[in-house]
Amino acid sequence: MKSTKLVTMFVLVIGLFAIFASRADAQCGPQNQRLLAFAKTFHATGGRATTPQSTDDRFGAQLAPEASADPSIVGLWDVQFIIDGEVVDEGFDQYHSDGTEILNDTPPPATGNVCLGVYSKAGKRTIKLKHPSWIYDATNTTVVARATILEVITLDSSGNSFTGTFTFQLRDLTGNVLAPDVSGQIKGVRIAPE
């Protein structure tokens, strides 16, 4: 059954994050503690999120200038990372015309909540993003691993919002998998200067 596989996957995530979290802190992207809390809730409720946060009302606003046939991702966005209806991270995401990106998300600043990525066009209104970051030991002095967020997003025809998917990967410094990849949905709404 699909739900049994999901519960099994999140149990593995819980175990691996619990082992890994005791000796390392994430420096950027969805916090391990938030993903761990979600995984525990998901497992405890038999595969149902207990407090889903609705995000639909945020993404209908018309914020950017006129729509175009091929709108640009360039600009500032309010983004949410969502797993089974629950927001596990939120941030302000700045896309630049040179293919670089900066995410300022909700982990505490002391853990490094600002990090960088690169993106490229993957089709009409579709963008692929790779967003790597470092993971440090509990003393925040030694790099012990790498976290990477991979996204595929599609802008709506107005260029004012996007939806897509993300995958959060956790690897040691030689590329070995430290925990199963965690995937979900991502939604963004453009922040207008007005």
C-alpha positions as CSV (number, residue, x, y, z in Angstrom):
1,M,0.0,0.0,0.0
2,K,1.2,3.5,-0.8
3,S,0.4,4.9,2.7
4,T,2.4,2.1,4.3
5,K,5.4,2.9,2.1
6,L,5.1,6.6,3.1
7,V,4.9,5.7,6.8
8,T,7.9,3.4,6.5
9,M,9.9,6.1,4.7
10,F,9.1,8.7,7.4
11,V,10.1,6.2,10.1
12,L,13.4,5.9,8.4
13,V,13.7,9.6,8.1
14,I,13.0,10.0,11.8
15,G,15.6,7.5,12.8
16,L,18.3,8.9,10.5
17,F,17.6,12.5,11.4
18,A,17.6,11.6,15.1
19,I,21.0,10.0,14.7
20,F,22.4,12.7,12.5
21,A,20.7,15.6,14.4
22,S,22.6,14.7,17.6
23,R,25.9,15.7,16.0
24,A,25.0,18.2,13.3
25,D,23.0,21.3,12.6
26,A,21.5,22.3,9.2
27,Q,22.7,25.6,8.0
28,C,20.0,26.4,5.4
29,G,16.8,25.0,4.0
30,P,14.1,23.1,5.7
31,Q,15.2,22.6,9.3
32,N,15.8,19.0,10.3
33,Q,13.9,19.5,13.5
34,R,10.8,20.7,11.6
35,L,11.0,17.8,9.1
36,L,11.6,15.4,12.0
37,A,8.6,16.8,13.9
38,F,6.4,16.4,10.8
39,A,7.7,12.9,10.3
40,K,6.8,12.0,13.9
41,T,3.3,13.5,13.5
42,F,2.9,11.7,10.2
43,H,3.8,8.4,11.7
44,A,1.8,8.9,14.9
45,T,-1.4,9.8,13.0
46,G,-1.1,6.8,10.6
47,G,0.0,8.9,7.7
48,R,-2.3,12.0,8.2
49,A,-1.0,15.5,8.9
50,T,-2.9,16.8,12.0
51,T,-2.5,20.5,11.5
52,P,-2.3,21.3,7.8
53,Q,-1.9,24.9,7.1
54,S,-3.9,26.2,4.1
55,T,-1.9,28.2,1.7
56,D,-4.3,28.6,-1.2
57,D,-5.5,32.1,-0.3
58,R,-1.9,33.5,-0.6
59,F,-1.4,32.6,-4.2
60,G,-4.3,34.2,-6.1
61,A,-3.2,37.8,-5.8
62,Q,-2.2,39.7,-8.9
63,L,1.1,41.4,-7.8
64,A,3.3,41.7,-10.8
65,P,2.8,43.9,-13.9
66,E,0.9,42.6,-16.9
67,A,1.1,38.9,-17.8
68,S,3.4,37.8,-20.7
69,A,3.7,34.7,-22.8
70,D,7.0,33.8,-21.0
71,P,7.1,35.6,-17.6
72,S,10.4,35.9,-15.7
73,I,11.2,34.4,-12.3
74,V,13.5,37.4,-11.6
75,G,12.3,39.1,-8.4
76,L,11.5,38.5,-4.8
77,W,9.2,35.7,-3.7
78,D,7.5,34.5,-0.5
79,V,7.9,30.7,-0.8
80,Q,6.5,27.8,1.3
81,F,7.8,24.2,1.4
82,I,4.9,21.9,2.0
83,I,4.7,18.2,2.8
84,D,1.2,16.6,2.9
85,G,-0.5,20.0,3.4
86,E,1.8,21.1,6.2
87,V,4.2,24.0,5.8
88,V,7.6,22.7,6.9
89,D,9.6,25.9,5.9
90,E,9.0,29.4,4.6
91,G,11.3,32.0,3.2
92,F,12.0,35.0,1.0
93,D,13.6,33.9,-2.2
94,Q,15.4,36.3,-4.5
95,Y,16.0,35.3,-8.2
96,H,18.5,37.2,-10.2
97,S,18.7,37.6,-14.0
98,D,22.2,35.9,-14.0
99,G,20.8,32.5,-12.9
100,T,21.6,32.9,-9.2
101,E,19.2,32.7,-6.3
102,I,19.3,33.6,-2.6
103,L,17.0,32.1,0.0
104,N,16.4,33.6,3.4
105,D,14.3,31.1,5.3
106,T,13.0,30.5,8.8
107,P,15.8,28.7,10.6
108,P,17.4,30.9,13.3
109,P,20.1,33.3,11.9
110,A,22.8,31.7,14.1
111,T,22.3,28.4,12.2
112,G,22.8,30.1,8.8
113,N,19.4,30.9,7.3
114,V,20.7,32.7,4.2
115,C,22.1,30.6,1.4
116,L,22.7,30.5,-2.3
117,G,21.5,28.5,-5.4
118,V,21.6,28.5,-9.2
119,Y,18.8,28.0,-11.6
120,S,18.1,27.5,-15.3
121,K,15.1,27.5,-17.6
122,A,13.8,24.0,-18.2
123,G,10.8,24.8,-20.4
124,K,8.2,27.4,-21.0
125,R,7.6,29.1,-17.6
126,T,9.5,26.1,-15.9
127,I,12.7,26.6,-13.8
128,K,15.0,24.0,-12.2
129,L,16.9,25.1,-9.1
130,K,19.9,23.6,-7.2
131,H,20.4,25.0,-3.8
132,P,23.4,23.5,-1.8
133,S,24.3,24.3,1.8
134,W,26.7,23.0,4.4
135,I,25.9,21.1,7.5
136,Y,28.1,21.7,10.6
137,D,28.8,19.7,13.7
138,A,27.1,20.7,17.0
139,T,29.9,23.2,17.8
140,N,29.2,25.0,14.4
141,T,33.0,24.8,13.7
142,T,33.4,21.8,11.4
143,V,31.7,21.0,8.1
144,V,30.3,17.4,8.3
145,A,27.8,17.1,5.5
146,R,26.0,18.9,2.7
147,A,22.2,19.5,2.2
148,T,20.8,20.2,-1.2
149,I,17.4,21.4,-2.2
150,L,16.4,20.6,-5.8
151,E,13.3,22.3,-7.2
152,V,11.3,22.2,-10.3
153,I,8.8,25.1,-10.4
154,T,6.4,26.4,-13.0
155,L,5.3,30.0,-13.1
156,D,1.6,30.8,-13.7
157,S,0.8,32.7,-16.9
158,S,0.7,36.0,-15.1
159,G,4.2,35.5,-13.6
160,N,2.8,36.3,-10.1
161,S,2.9,32.9,-8.5
162,F,4.5,29.5,-9.0
163,T,4.0,25.9,-7.9
164,G,6.2,22.9,-8.1
165,T,8.1,20.2,-6.3
166,F,11.2,20.1,-4.1
167,T,13.5,17.4,-2.9
168,F,15.7,17.8,0.2
169,Q,18.9,15.7,0.1
170,L,21.3,15.1,3.0
171,R,24.8,13.7,2.0
172,D,28.1,13.3,3.8
173,L,31.2,15.0,2.3
174,T,32.0,12.1,0.0
175,G,28.4,12.0,-1.4
176,N,27.0,9.1,0.7
177,V,23.3,9.3,1.6
178,L,22.8,10.1,5.2
179,A,19.0,10.0,5.2
180,P,16.3,9.3,2.6
181,D,15.4,12.2,0.4
182,V,12.4,14.2,1.5
183,S,10.1,15.6,-1.2
184,G,7.1,17.8,-1.2
185,Q,5.4,20.8,-2.9
186,I,6.6,24.3,-3.1
187,K,4.5,27.4,-3.7
188,G,5.6,31.0,-4.2
189,V,3.9,34.3,-4.6
190,R,5.7,37.4,-6.0
191,I,6.4,40.2,-3.6
192,A,5.6,43.5,-5.3
193,P,7.4,46.8,-4.5
194,E,4.1,48.6,-3.9
